[in-house]
């Protein structure tokens, strides 16, 4: 019997091949998009899940909020973890890890194997006991218990020692520190928030830190600092809770364990314990959660579109099979057999669609994730969660698509069908209208979102920042490699190059997340204002083409560059009059600096934030020249000029290779997440439109088939092709107009919420909704007309023949 039903299903697919292709193709496209989304979301939520004790590990951070400003301190004192473990029975173990370098440092195993590495960190042995990092060589229990020892990842072991066993050999870090290799760690999983290439012992790091503090603080103050329990250290501290340990209980006890001078005095301050599994979204990449949510919503909508499309076409074509159902019932067919037949047919359709979707998924996944710059590792495809989800999609598709013919058509009596009095067909027609409206509502809403996101990204690119980043090349001058001390010679030689317009320097790189803040006293007031602090040389304003409001003037002490230049916002908040700026700025503690001038406000951070108070410390002798800012000439040959700059650089360097970046590229990197969101919406807008058009095309084919005798009669009576196309189109176009009315407010609310993250944003204009609605209507008209003209041009004689 089953084989007989399969034959009937395959014949039905062959007879109605256009509807079948549209049905299977639409579902396959929707499932492919859903699989791509599910893969990405599963990848994001898998971070740190490989740690066996992950559910019980928390990270301690200090949170300060005074109403006007808030910040989080992730680094704690050396003794913090030990004291908490001893005083809190809920804590079983603690582990500490600290980054040893702000920038990459030279690592060398021999004269032939050396490079600059940034992934060098230090941890205590407790850290290895808590986390599930796998050692390939070495003993986890004793690996970091001795000073001057280090563990390498597989990649670093191969890079510096090749096929040799690195255990027992040595590496030199930062040209002075010698470490013995005591083990090799398996390369860290892609979904680890804790990242490193070298893991050294904390004993050596702490010893060096204490020596440095002794020179800076003196013996008495050093004793106090060593014993401190607070948020003033450099250690990321993790706690392993007991199986029934409470995070809340530990958080309540921590304030009583702090050093007396560090006691919490403000109720808004707290020490928070973040679960390890939440760190990726809460601390590592806060925008990742937003992307995962956006992806999930779009994925569910896409799956809904595909299933609605599938059910829509299935119910439409199933209604034409009422006669088949009646005949089978007359000759004794049982309802169970009919249900089985329809579900088997649905399973065949869905299996074809899933097979096609699986092939498309594996063919497109690498290109898709690469084009969206999404880090996805395919190993999760073996995860039971993903396999169960895939099986759930498969079963859901069969149940939904086979439900209507299986239960409603099989319920009808032959008498109802022969008399044409089966009311369920009318309800199915209403359902199809609802599904069509839903499909185009989602599609048009996504079109509106794509237009607005593109417009916002164009604003970010074209907005006048008050500073010229065009043709600016930044070059890093490593102080430890001796480059910054040769700044004057390098600058002079670079300025003399053909193709170079001007050169300046700073200790910081613009449009990077780090920066300095200094508290300046407001004039005639004790109030202090937080001002972003940017040390630059005396050519910075001119090279970056920042406009002066007042100034500049020379320093009163006769030294070139011992004063400040404020932006307009800082001058306003500090009470400085642009007409009388010849005064000093009070840094507090008796330290004062000359105010050399005031410049126009310029954007030195992301446009997500309003311009903040900014102070440029102008000077040539009192700053570190860590970054050259080189403006190339308008007609300069960039590759040739960069090669000449590299030659100058190489004359003075010892080890660090030439590194450069264009400032506009650095600026654009700040909006990488927004660009990803825009590309995500753009991609899935296309998918939604394709699915909606396939559904509309299928319904047009079905409608034309159902009304072919009517079309034939109209043609015999003189109806034109255009009038017949209009007849087939008008009902569908009414539904599209309803979709536009529904999509507009939904898209407005969603994009308005997204734009609120930007301090500088576009206004949402009425023309966007008109354009999206017009696009939706045009797409629908083209889709309907494609088969409408074919139906209208058909020979009426054939249409009027009895089938």
ROTOR-964856 format. One record per residue (C-alpha): residue number from 1; residue in one letter; x, y, z. Coordinates in steps of 0.05 Angstrom, whole numbers, plus 5000, padded with zeros to 4 digits. Layout:
BEGIN
   num   residu      x      y      z
   NUM        a      X      Y      Z
...
END
This chain:
BEGIN
   num   residu      x      y      z
     1        x   5000   5000   5000
     2        x   5056   5048   5018
     3        x   5090   5037   4951
     4        x   5024   5051   4916
     5        x   5018   5118   4954
     6        x   5090   5136   4935
     7        x   5074   5124   4861
     8        x   5012   5168   4867
     9        x   5053   5223   4900
    10        x   5107   5221   4847
    11        x   5054   5223   4792
    12        x   5022   5283   4826
    13        x   5090   5319   4828
    14        x   5102   5303   4755
    15        x   5032   5326   4733
    16        x   5035   5392   4771
    17        x   5109   5402   4761
    18        x   5108   5478   4762
    19        x   5072   5481   4829
    20        x   5117   5425   4854
    21        x   5181   5461   4834
    22        x   5158   5526   4865
    23        x   5136   5489   4928
    24        x   5200   5450   4937
    25        x   5245   5508   4915
    26        x   5212   5558   4963
    27        x   5217   5511   5022
    28        x   5289   5493   5005
    29        x   5310   5566   5001
    30        x   5276   5581   5067
    31        x   5307   5521   5101
    32        x   5376   5537   5074
    33        x   5371   5607   5103
    34        x   5345   5579   5169
    35        x   5402   5529   5172
    36        x   5453   5584   5161
    37        x   5421   5625   5217
    38        x   5417   5565   5264
    39        x   5490   5549   5251
    40        x   5512   5620   5268
    41        x   5468   5626   5330
    42        x   5489   5558   5356
    43        x   5561   5578   5345
    44        x   5552   5642   5385
    45        x   5518   5608   5444
    46        x   5571   5554   5447
    47        x   5624   5600   5475
    48        x   5661   5570   5535
    49        x   5613   5511   5538
    50        x   5671   5462   5530
    51        x   5695   5474   5602
    52        x   5672   5416   5646
    53        x   5662   5461   5707
    54        x   5636   5519   5665
    55        x   5568   5522   5700
    56        x   5602   5535   5767
    57        x   5655   5585   5744
    58        x   5644   5660   5754
    59        x   5687   5721   5740
    60        x   5690   5777   5792
    61        x   5688   5850   5770
    62        x   5677   5916   5805
    63        x   5621   5959   5781
    64        x   5618   6034   5796
    65        x   5558   6079   5781
    66        x   5550   6149   5809
    67        x   5491   6170   5767
    68        x   5531   6212   5718
    69        x   5581   6160   5697
    70        x   5591   6085   5704
    71        x   5648   6038   5691
    72        x   5670   5968   5704
    73        x   5738   5947   5731
    74        x   5754   5876   5709
    75        x   5823   5873   5743
    76        x   5828   5857   5817
    77        x   5885   5855   5867
    78        x   5931   5795   5874
    79        x   5903   5772   5941
    80        x   5830   5781   5923
    81        x   5816   5709   5900
    82        x   5854   5676   5957
    83        x   5817   5716   6011
    84        x   5749   5703   5980
    85        x   5762   5628   5976
    86        x   5785   5625   6049
    87        x   5727   5665   6076
    88        x   5670   5638   6032
    89        x   5653   5564   6038
    90        x   5613   5571   5974
    91        x   5679   5579   5936
    92        x   5719   5516   5921
    93        x   5776   5545   5880
    94        x   5801   5609   5848
    95        x   5844   5624   5787
    96        x   5880   5687   5764
    97        x   5905   5708   5695
    98        x   5938   5772   5673
    99        x   5961   5800   5606
   100        x   6035   5815   5606
   101        x   6037   5861   5546
   102        x   5995   5918   5520
   103        x   6028   5911   5452
   104        x   6061   5853   5418
   105        x   6131   5836   5443
   106        x   6189   5799   5412
   107        x   6191   5723   5425
   108        x   6252   5683   5404
   109        x   6273   5610   5409
   110        x   6336   5618   5366
   111        x   6364   5666   5314
   112        x   6320   5637   5259
   113        x   6255   5633   5298
   114        x   6232   5700   5325
   115        x   6170   5742   5317
   116        x   6127   5794   5352
   117        x   6071   5761   5393
   118        x   6013   5792   5430
   119        x   5983   5729   5462
   120        x   6030   5724   5521
   121        x   5994   5718   5589
   122        x   6010   5694   5659
   123        x   5967   5650   5704
   124        x   5973   5611   5768
   125        x   5967   5535   5770
   126        x   5897   5540   5800
   127        x   5875   5568   5734
   128        x   5893   5504   5698
   129        x   5857   5463   5750
   130        x   5792   5501   5740
   131        x   5789   5505   5665
   132        x   5787   5448   5614
   133        x   5845   5469   5570
   134        x   5876   5405   5545
   135        x   5951   5392   5554
   136        x   5983   5350   5500
   137        x   6051   5350   5535
   138        x   6065   5365   5608
   139        x   6030   5355   5674
   140        x   5971   5400   5690
   141        x   5981   5392   5765
   142        x   6052   5419   5765
   143        x   6057   5458   5699
   144        x   6060   5529   5727
   145        x   6085   5517   5798
   146        x   6157   5539   5783
   147        x   6182   5608   5765
   148        x   6202   5625   5693
   149        x   6162   5569   5661
   150        x   6114   5572   5603
   151        x   6064   5530   5564
   152        x   6058   5538   5488
   153        x   5997   5524   5445
   154        x   6007   5473   5389
   155        x   6011   5527   5338
   156        x   6066   5565   5375
   157        x   6104   5500   5390
   158        x   6105   5484   5315
   159        x   6123   5556   5297
   160        x   6184   5561   5344
   161        x   6207   5488   5349
   162        x   6180   5452   5288
   163        x   6178   5377   5297
   164        x   6222   5379   5359
   165        x   6194   5365   5428
   166        x   6194   5435   5459
   167        x   6190   5411   5531
   168        x   6255   5429   5567
   169        x   6276   5480   5515
   170        x   6274   5556   5527
   171        x   6246   5618   5495
   172        x   6264   5691   5505
   173        x   6208   5740   5516
   174        x   6216   5815   5505
   175        x   6292   5806   5495
   176        x   6305   5798   5570
   177        x   6261   5744   5602
   178        x   6281   5671   5594
   179        x   6226   5618   5602
   180        x   6231   5542   5603
   181        x   6177   5506   5563
   182        x   6142   5456   5609
   183        x   6085   5434   5565
   184        x   6042   5443   5503
   185        x   5968   5461   5505
   186        x   5922   5438   5450
   187        x   5903   5498   5407
   188        x   5847   5535   5443
   189        x   5777   5523   5416
   190        x   5749   5577   5371
   191        x   5694   5591   5422
   192        x   5738   5606   5481
   193        x   5732   5677   5510
   194        x   5799   5666   5545
   195        x   5852   5670   5491
   196        x   5928   5662   5493
   197        x   5986   5632   5454
   198        x   6035   5630   5512
   199        x   6015   5616   5585
   200        x   6071   5632   5634
   201        x   6074   5624   5709
   202        x   6045   5678   5754
   203        x   6102   5672   5804
   204        x   6152   5707   5758
   205        x   6102   5760   5737
   206        x   6084   5776   5809
   207        x   6158   5781   5828
   208        x   6171   5831   5773
   209        x   6109   5870   5791
   210        x   6130   5875   5865
   211        x   6200   5899   5844
   212        x   6170   5953   5801
   213        x   6122   5975   5856
   214        x   6179   5978   5907
   215        x   6217   6028   5864
   216        x   6153   6069   5855
   217        x   6120   6065   5924
   218        x   6174   6051   5975
   219        x   6176   5996   6028
   220        x   6120   6018   6075
   221        x   6069   6033   6022
   222        x   6089   5970   5985
   223        x   6071   5927   6046
   224        x   6001   5956   6046
   225        x   5993   5947   5971
   226        x   6014   5874   5973
   227        x   5959   5857   6023
   228        x   5904   5896   5989
   229        x   5838   5863   5973
   230        x   5802   5908   5923
   231        x   5796   5928   5850
   232        x   5865   5961   5843
   233        x   5906   5905   5813
   234        x   5918   5873   5744
   235        x   5888   5804   5754
   236        x   5827   5774   5721
   237        x   5799   5732   5778
   238        x   5754   5671   5769
   239        x   5719   5632   5824
   240        x   5697   5559   5822
   241        x   5634   5553   5864
   242        x   5613   5492   5903
   243        x   5559   5450   5869
   244        x   5505   5485   5909
   245        x   5543   5550   5918
   246        x   5505   5615   5910
   247        x   5533   5673   5870
   248        x   5489   5721   5909
   249        x   5515   5695   5976
   250        x   5588   5706   5954
   251        x   5572   5775   5926
   252        x   5541   5795   5993
   253        x   5603   5773   6031
   254        x   5656   5806   5987
   255        x   5646   5878   6014
   256        x   5664   5855   6084
   257        x   5729   5823   6059
   258        x   5757   5886   6026
   259        x   5816   5926   6053
   260        x   5789   5980   6101
   261        x   5809   6037   6056
   262        x   5773   6004   5998
   263        x   5706   5992   6032
   264        x   5645   6007   5989
   265        x   5614   6073   6010
   266        x   5563   6081   5954
   267        x   5503   6035   5949
   268        x   5508   6037   5874
   269        x   5578   6005   5875
   270        x   5583   5930   5875
   271        x   5626   5869   5861
   272        x   5589   5828   5809
   273        x   5599   5754   5794
   274        x   5588   5739   5721
   275        x   5575   5667   5701
   276        x   5627   5642   5652
   277        x   5575   5625   5600
   278        x   5550   5697   5600
   279        x   5618   5730   5591
   280        x   5620   5727   5516
   281        x   5556   5767   5508
   282        x   5563   5811   5570
   283        x   5637   5828   5567
   284        x   5674   5800   5508
   285        x   5629   5825   5452
   286        x   5566   5860   5475
   287        x   5543   5871   5403
   288        x   5546   5796   5390
   289        x   5483   5785   5430
   290        x   5446   5837   5390
   291        x   5470   5804   5325
   292        x   5449   5736   5351
   293        x   5380   5762   5368
   294        x   5372   5797   5301
   295        x   5395   5734   5266
   296        x   5347   5691   5307
   297        x   5287   5736   5292
   298        x   5304   5739   5218
   299        x   5316   5664   5217
   300        x   5248   5649   5249
   301        x   5214   5697   5201
   302        x   5248   5664   5142
   303        x   5227   5595   5165
   304        x   5156   5621   5176
   305        x   5155   5650   5106
   306        x   5179   5585   5076
   307        x   5128   5543   5115
   308        x   5071   5592   5101
   309        x   5089   5590   5028
   310        x   5091   5515   5029
   311        x   5025   5507   5066
   312        x   4993   5560   5022
   313        x   5010   5525   4957
   314        x   4995   5457   4987
   315        x   4925   5477   5009
   316        x   4912   5511   4942
   317        x   4931   5449   4902
   318        x   4897   5402   4952
   319        x   4829   5435   4943
   320        x   4831   5412   4871
   321        x   4837   5340   4895
   322        x   4769   5340   4930
   323        x   4741   5298   4873
   324        x   4796   5246   4883
   325        x   4779   5242   4957
   326        x   4704   5232   4942
   327        x   4716   5176   4892
   328        x   4762   5139   4940
   329        x   4711   5145   4995
   330        x   4655   5119   4949
   331        x   4695   5057   4933
   332        x   4708   5044   5006
   333        x   4771   5083   5023
   334        x   4782   5093   5098
   335        x   4798   5161   5128
   336        x   4862   5134   5160
   337        x   4887   5111   5092
   338        x   4874   5180   5063
   339        x   4910   5214   5121
   340        x   4969   5167   5111
   341        x   4971   5181   5037
   342        x   4971   5257   5045
   343        x   5024   5255   5099
   344        x   5067   5209   5058
   345        x   5062   5258   4999
   346        x   5081   5315   5045
   347        x   5140   5275   5071
   348        x   5165   5264   4999
   349        x   5160   5339   4984
   350        x   5195   5358   5048
   351        x   5249   5306   5039
   352        x   5264   5333   4969
   353        x   5267   5404   4998
   354        x   5311   5383   5057
   355        x   5359   5346   5011
   356        x   5365   5408   4967
   357        x   5371   5454   5028
   358        x   5426   5411   5059
   359        x   5465   5413   4994
   360        x   5456   5488   4988
   361        x   5476   5498   5061
   362        x   5543   5463   5053
   363        x   5556   5496   4986
   364        x   5541   5567   5011
   365        x   5561   5567   5085
   366        x   5634   5585   5075
   367        x   5619   5641   5026
   368        x   5560   5666   5067
   369        x   5598   5672   5133
   370        x   5660   5699   5099
   371        x   5621   5754   5063
   372        x   5587   5774   5128
   373        x   5653   5770   5166
   374        x   5621   5723   5216
   375        x   5668   5675   5254
   376        x   5635   5607   5249
   377        x   5667   5539   5262
   378        x   5632   5481   5228
   379        x   5649   5431   5284
   380        x   5583   5448   5319
   381        x   5546   5412   5262
   382        x   5560   5347   5300
   383        x   5528   5377   5362
   384        x   5465   5338   5384
   385        x   5429   5405   5395
   386        x   5437   5423   5322
   387        x   5418   5353   5297
   388        x   5355   5353   5340
   389        x   5337   5423   5315
   390        x   5345   5399   5243
   391        x   5300   5339   5257
   392        x   5250   5386   5289
   393        x   5248   5430   5227
   394        x   5238   5368   5184
   395        x   5180   5339   5225
   396        x   5147   5408   5233
   397        x   5148   5419   5158
   398        x   5114   5352   5146
   399        x   5062   5362   5199
   400        x   5043   5432   5177
   401        x   5043   5420   5103
   402        x   5005   5354   5107
   403        x   4955   5376   5160
   404        x   4904   5409   5115
   405        x   4893   5354   5063
   406        x   4903   5299   5114
   407        x   4851   5320   5165
   408        x   4804   5369   5130
   409        x   4796   5339   5061
   410        x   4794   5268   5088
   411        x   4737   5288   5135
   412        x   4689   5310   5080
   413        x   4634   5263   5057
   414        x   4625   5247   4983
   415        x   4557   5281   4984
   416        x   4587   5347   5008
   417        x   4640   5346   4954
   418        x   4593   5327   4896
   419        x   4544   5382   4917
   420        x   4601   5433   4923
   421        x   4580   5450   4994
   422        x   4647   5439   5030
   423        x   4657   5503   5069
   424        x   4728   5488   5087
   425        x   4750   5510   5018
   426        x   4727   5580   5033
   427        x   4765   5581   5098
   428        x   4827   5556   5061
   429        x   4821   5614   5013
   430        x   4820   5663   5071
   431        x   4880   5628   5101
   432        x   4918   5636   5036
   433        x   4904   5710   5036
   434        x   4929   5716   5107
   435        x   4993   5678   5089
   436        x   5005   5721   5028
   437        x   4996   5785   5069
   438        x   5044   5758   5121
   439        x   5098   5741   5069
   440        x   5097   5809   5036
   441        x   5091   5846   5103
   442        x   5157   5814   5125
   443        x   5189   5827   5056
   444        x   5169   5900   5053
   445        x   5190   5911   5126
   446        x   5259   5883   5109
   447        x   5263   5928   5048
   448        x   5249   5989   5092
   449        x   5301   5965   5142
   450        x   5353   5955   5087
   451        x   5342   6026   5060
   452        x   5347   6059   5128
   453        x   5408   6019   5151
   454        x   5443   6035   5085
   455        x   5426   6109   5094
   456        x   5454   6109   5165
   457        x   5519   6076   5143
   458        x   5526   6128   5088
   459        x   5517   6182   5140
   460        x   5573   6152   5181
   461        x   5618   6151   5120
   462        x   5602   6221   5094
   463        x   5591   6262   5158
   464        x   5639   6320   5168
   465        x   5680   6298   5228
   466        x   5715   6364   5237
   467        x   5780   6328   5220
   468        x   5807   6304   5154
   469        x   5823   6229   5156
   470        x   5831   6224   5081
   471        x   5900   6203   5057
   472        x   5926   6196   5128
   473        x   5973   6137   5141
   474        x   5990   6117   5212
   475        x   6057   6083   5228
   476        x   6073   6052   5295
   477        x   6140   6072   5326
   478        x   6158   6021   5379
   479        x   6192   6054   5438
   480        x   6222   5989   5461
   481        x   6252   5977   5393
   482        x   6285   6045   5397
   483        x   6244   6077   5342
   484        x   6210   6134   5379
   485        x   6276   6163   5402
   486        x   6293   6172   5329
   487        x   6228   6208   5317
   488        x   6260   6273   5293
   489        x   6304   6240   5242
   490        x   6248   6195   5217
   491        x   6200   6253   5212
   492        x   6250   6297   5175
   493        x   6266   6241   5125
   494        x   6193   6224   5114
   495        x   6173   6297   5104
   496        x   6226   6303   5049
   497        x   6196   6245   5010
   498        x   6159   6258   4945
   499        x   6085   6245   4956
   500        x   6085   6265   5030
   501        x   6047   6329   5047
   502        x   6058   6334   5122
   503        x   6076   6293   5184
   504        x   6054   6295   5257
   505        x   6054   6247   5316
   506        x   6015   6225   5377
   507        x   6022   6175   5434
   508        x   5954   6146   5416
   509        x   5919   6120   5354
   510        x   5854   6155   5338
   511        x   5788   6116   5334
   512        x   5814   6061   5379
   513        x   5775   6039   5441
   514        x   5829   6060   5490
   515        x   5846   6130   5513
   516        x   5867   6175   5571
   517        x   5822   6218   5614
   518        x   5846   6276   5657
   519        x   5806   6316   5709
   520        x   5810   6391   5697
   521        x   5783   6442   5746
   522        x   5729   6488   5721
   523        x   5747   6562   5724
   524        x   5727   6597   5788
   525        x   5699   6531   5815
   526        x   5721   6469   5852
   527        x   5682   6425   5804
   528        x   5724   6378   5762
   529        x   5709   6359   5691
   530        x   5731   6294   5658
   531        x   5767   6311   5594
   532        x   5794   6262   5542
   533        x   5869   6272   5540
   534        x   5907   6264   5474
   535        x   5983   6280   5473
   536        x   6004   6305   5404
   537        x   6061   6344   5374
   538        x   6056   6417   5352
   539        x   6040   6398   5279
   540        x   5978   6358   5295
   541        x   5924   6410   5286
   542        x   5950   6433   5218
   543        x   5964   6363   5192
   544        x   5896   6337   5212
   545        x   5864   6401   5184
   546        x   5827   6418   5248
   547        x   5801   6490   5249
   548        x   5823   6540   5303
   549        x   5769   6579   5341
   550        x   5820   6618   5381
   551        x   5896   6615   5380
   552        x   5946   6588   5377
   553        x   5994   6624   5423
   554        x   6063   6606   5450
   555        x   6074   6577   5519
   556        x   6093   6628   5572
   557        x   6152   6585   5596
   558        x   6186   6592   5529
   559        x   6182   6517   5516
   560        x   6149   6493   5454
   561        x   6092   6450   5475
   562        x   6078   6448   5549
   563        x   6006   6472   5541
   564        x   5936   6448   5526
   565        x   5889   6460   5467
   566        x   5816   6450   5483
   567        x   5758   6434   5437
   568        x   5696   6477   5440
   569        x   5658   6428   5485
   570        x   5715   6427   5536
   571        x   5721   6502   5535
   572        x   5647   6510   5547
   573        x   5645   6461   5605
   574        x   5707   6490   5637
   575        x   5680   6561   5631
   576        x   5734   6586   5583
   577        x   5716   6646   5540
   578        x   5741   6640   5469
   579        x   5754   6715   5470
   580        x   5799   6710   5531
   581        x   5834   6643   5529
   582        x   5904   6668   5550
   583        x   5904   6633   5617
   584        x   5924   6568   5650
   585        x   5888   6503   5660
   586        x   5889   6472   5730
   587        x   5902   6397   5732
   588        x   5898   6396   5808
   589        x   5953   6382   5858
   590        x   5985   6448   5841
   591        x   5999   6427   5769
   592        x   5980   6479   5716
   593        x   5988   6483   5641
   594        x   5982   6540   5593
   595        x   5920   6542   5549
   596        x   5948   6552   5479
   597        x   5882   6556   5441
   598        x   5814   6528   5425
   599        x   5795   6486   5364
   600        x   5730   6467   5332
   601        x   5696   6405   5358
   602        x   5718   6343   5320
   603        x   5699   6270   5327
   604        x   5754   6229   5358
   605        x   5709   6171   5378
   606        x   5649   6135   5346
   607        x   5588   6173   5323
   608        x   5549   6129   5371
   609        x   5569   6181   5423
   610        x   5563   6257   5425
   611        x   5628   6297   5423
   612        x   5659   6298   5492
   613        x   5708   6348   5523
   614        x   5777   6339   5492
   615        x   5845   6367   5509
   616        x   5905   6362   5462
   617        x   5971   6366   5499
   618        x   6013   6403   5449
   619        x   6087   6388   5452
   620        x   6149   6360   5420
   621        x   6192   6342   5480
   622        x   6144   6317   5533
   623        x   6107   6261   5497
   624        x   6123   6193   5469
   625        x   6119   6192   5393
   626        x   6086   6125   5387
   627        x   6048   6139   5322
   628        x   6066   6178   5261
   629        x   6008   6210   5223
   630        x   6030   6220   5151
   631        x   5986   6258   5102
   632        x   5999   6236   5031
   633        x   5994   6286   4974
   634        x   5931   6289   4932
   635        x   5966   6262   4870
   636        x   6014   6216   4907
   637        x   6027   6145   4883
   638        x   6007   6111   4948
   639        x   6043   6044   4939
   640        x   6107   6079   4917
   641        x   6104   6129   4974
   642        x   6091   6075   5026
   643        x   6151   6036   5000
   644        x   6194   6098   5009
   645        x   6167   6108   5080
   646        x   6184   6035   5095
   647        x   6256   6046   5072
   648        x   6263   6105   5120
   649        x   6231   6063   5176
   650        x   6278   6004   5163
   651        x   6340   6048   5171
   652        x   6323   6058   5245
   653        x   6288   5993   5266
   654        x   6320   5935   5302
   655        x   6268   5880   5302
   656        x   6196   5904   5293
   657        x   6174   5901   5220
   658        x   6140   5960   5186
   659        x   6067   5967   5205
   660        x   6018   6018   5177
   661        x   5944   6031   5170
   662        x   5901   6083   5135
   663        x   5863   6125   5185
   664        x   5798   6120   5146
   665        x   5802   6044   5150
   666        x   5813   6049   5225
   667        x   5752   6094   5229
   668        x   5709   6045   5189
   669        x   5728   5987   5235
   670        x   5689   6021   5291
   671        x   5625   6006   5251
   672        x   5641   5935   5232
   673        x   5584   5908   5274
   674        x   5534   5956   5244
   675        x   5558   5938   5175
   676        x   5549   5865   5191
   677        x   5477   5878   5214
   678        x   5464   5916   5149
   679        x   5491   5859   5107
   680        x   5450   5808   5147
   681        x   5386   5848   5134
   682        x   5404   5857   5061
   683        x   5416   5783   5050
   684        x   5352   5761   5083
   685        x   5312   5815   5049
   686        x   5331   5782   4984
   687        x   5313   5713   5011
   688        x   5246   5737   5037
   689        x   5229   5770   4970
   690        x   5247   5707   4931
   691        x   5204   5663   4976
   692        x   5146   5712   4974
   693        x   5151   5717   4898
   694        x   5154   5641   4890
   695        x   5091   5636   4932
   696        x   5056   5690   4893
   697        x   5077   5658   4827
   698        x   5050   5591   4850
   699        x   4984   5621   4871
   700        x   4979   5657   4804
   701        x   4990   5591   4767
   702        x   4937   5558   4811
   703        x   4888   5615   4802
   704        x   4897   5615   4727
   705        x   4887   5540   4725
   706        x   4824   5544   4766
   707        x   4795   5599   4723
   708        x   4819   5577   4654
   709        x   4748   5565   4629
   710        x   4728   5634   4653
   711        x   4789   5663   4618
   712        x   4770   5625   4554
   713        x   4699   5652   4556
   714        x   4723   5723   4567
   715        x   4771   5718   4508
   716        x   4715   5692   4463
   717        x   4673   5752   4484
   718        x   4729   5800   4466
   719        x   4769   5811   4529
   720        x   4840   5837   4518
   721        x   4903   5805   4546
   722        x   4914   5865   4592
   723        x   4843   5861   4620
   724        x   4852   5787   4636
   725        x   4920   5801   4669
   726        x   4887   5857   4709
   727        x   4832   5809   4730
   728        x   4883   5758   4755
   729        x   4924   5812   4790
   730        x   4875   5856   4826
   731        x   4859   5810   4884
   732        x   4933   5797   4897
   733        x   4951   5871   4891
   734        x   4899   5888   4944
   735        x   4935   5840   4991
   736        x   5002   5873   4975
   737        x   4973   5942   4992
   738        x   4950   5914   5059
   739        x   5020   5887   5070
   740        x   5050   5957   5058
   741        x   5003   5987   5110
   742        x   5022   5933   5161
   743        x   5097   5933   5146
   744        x   5108   6008   5151
   745        x   5094   6018   5226
   746        x   5129   5953   5244
   747        x   5192   5973   5205
   748        x   5189   6044   5233
   749        x   5189   6020   5305
   750        x   5245   5969   5294
   751        x   5291   6016   5257
   752        x   5276   6074   5304
   753        x   5300   6029   5362
   754        x   5363   6011   5323
   755        x   5379   6083   5306
   756        x   5374   6104   5380
   757        x   5444   6073   5390
   758        x   5473   6130   5348
   759        x   5481   6200   5375
   760        x   5483   6224   5303
   761        x   5430   6191   5260
   762        x   5387   6200   5199
   763        x   5314   6222   5203
   764        x   5263   6170   5181
   765        x   5230   6202   5121
   766        x   5162   6185   5091
   767        x   5193   6172   5022
   768        x   5227   6109   5049
   769        x   5160   6076   5061
   770        x   5133   6099   4994
   771        x   5194   6072   4959
   772        x   5191   6005   4995
   773        x   5116   5999   4981
   774        x   5126   6016   4908
   775        x   5182   5964   4904
   776        x   5138   5912   4936
   777        x   5081   5927   4887
   778        x   5128   5926   4827
   779        x   5158   5859   4848
   780        x   5087   5831   4856
   781        x   5063   5857   4789
   782        x   5124   5828   4753
   783        x   5114   5761   4788
   784        x   5039   5758   4773
   785        x   5047   5782   4701
   786        x   5099   5729   4686
   787        x   5046   5674   4685
   788        x   4986   5720   4676
   789        x   5005   5737   4604
   790        x   5016   5664   4589
   791        x   4947   5646   4615
   792        x   4915   5705   4579
   793        x   4946   5686   4512
   794        x   4925   5613   4516
   795        x   4880   5586   4461
   796        x   4808   5593   4487
   797        x   4787   5532   4447
   798        x   4833   5488   4489
   799        x   4810   5522   4553
   800        x   4736   5510   4539
   801        x   4745   5435   4523
   802        x   4719   5388   4577
   803        x   4777   5357   4616
END
